[in-house]
Amino acid sequence: MVIGFIVMTATNFGLGALKYIDTSQWKTFYAISAATRFLQGFGDAIVITTTFSMVGSNFTDEKEKYFGFLEASVGLGLVIGPPLGSALYGYFGYEWAFY
C-alpha cells in the first residue's frame, strides 16, 4: 500500500512538472504524460486492491459496512476532485491542479 501511495504521489508531481516542457516539444509532452498516467494507474490499482484486502481481513464482522465507507469516500473524491482541480487550475495554473 505504501508503494502505491509513493508511486501516486511521485506521478502527481511528475504531471505538475510537465508545465516546464517547452510547448514546441508536444510529442515529448504527450509521451511523458501517457507514461506518467500509466504509472499513476498502476499505483492506484495497488492502493485499491490492498485497501479492500486489508479492510476485509481486519474487519471480518463488519466488512460490508467498511466497504461501503470505502466506496462512499471514492465517490466523494470523484465528486469533489474535478471542481477542486478546476478551481486550482483557474487560479494558480496547470501544475497546481496536480501538486
N, C-alpha and C positions, 0 to 999 in steps of 0.2 A: 504494500500500500504506500509506503514511504517512497519507493522508487517511482510509482505512478505520479505522486504529488510533485516530486522533483522534476520529472520529465514535463509535466504540465506547466509548472512554473517557468522552467527554462524556455519552453516553446512560446509561452506568452511574452516573455521578454524578447525572444527572438523575433516574434511577429512585430513587436513595437519597434525593434531596431531596424526593421525593413524601411523605415522612413528615411534612413540615411543612404539608401541606394539611389544612385543617380537615375533620374527618370528616363534618360536615354537608354538605359540598360533594362528595358522592360522584360526581356526574356529571362534575365537573371532573377529579377523580382518575382516573376511567376514561378520559376523553378524552385527558388528557395521557399516561397510561400507554400507551394504544394507539399514540399518535403517536410516543412515545419508543421503544417496541419496534419500530415500523416503521423508524425511523431506525437503530436498532441492527442490524436485519436487513440494511439497506442497507450499513452499514459492514462487517458480517461477510461479505456477498457480495463486496464489493470485495477484502477481505483474502484470502478463499479463492481466488478466481479468479486474483488477481495472484500469490499464493504458488505455485500449481501452474504457472502460466506461467513464472515466474522459475526454478523448480527444473527444469522441462523444458528451458528454454533454456540454463541454465548447466551442467547435469549430463547431457548427452545420452547419454553412455556408460552411466551407471548410474541413469538417471532412475526406473526401476521400483523400485529399492531405496529411493531417497529419497522416492518417492511412498508407499511402504509406511511409511516413518518418519513422514511427514505424517499418514497415516490412523491410524497407531497413536497418535500424540500427540493427535489429535482424540478417538479412542476413550477414551484415558486421561483426558482432560479431562471427557468425558461421564460417566465412572465416578466420578471424584473430586469433580467440581463440586457435584452435589446434596448429598452428605453434608457437604461442607465448608460450603456455603452454609447448610444447615440448622443446623449447629453454630454458625456465626456469628450466625444469626438467633436461635437459642435463648439464647445467652449475652449478646449485645450489642444485639439488636433488629433491626428491619426494615432500616434503612438500611445497616447494616454488611455485610449479605449482598451489597450492590452496591458499596460502597466497597472 
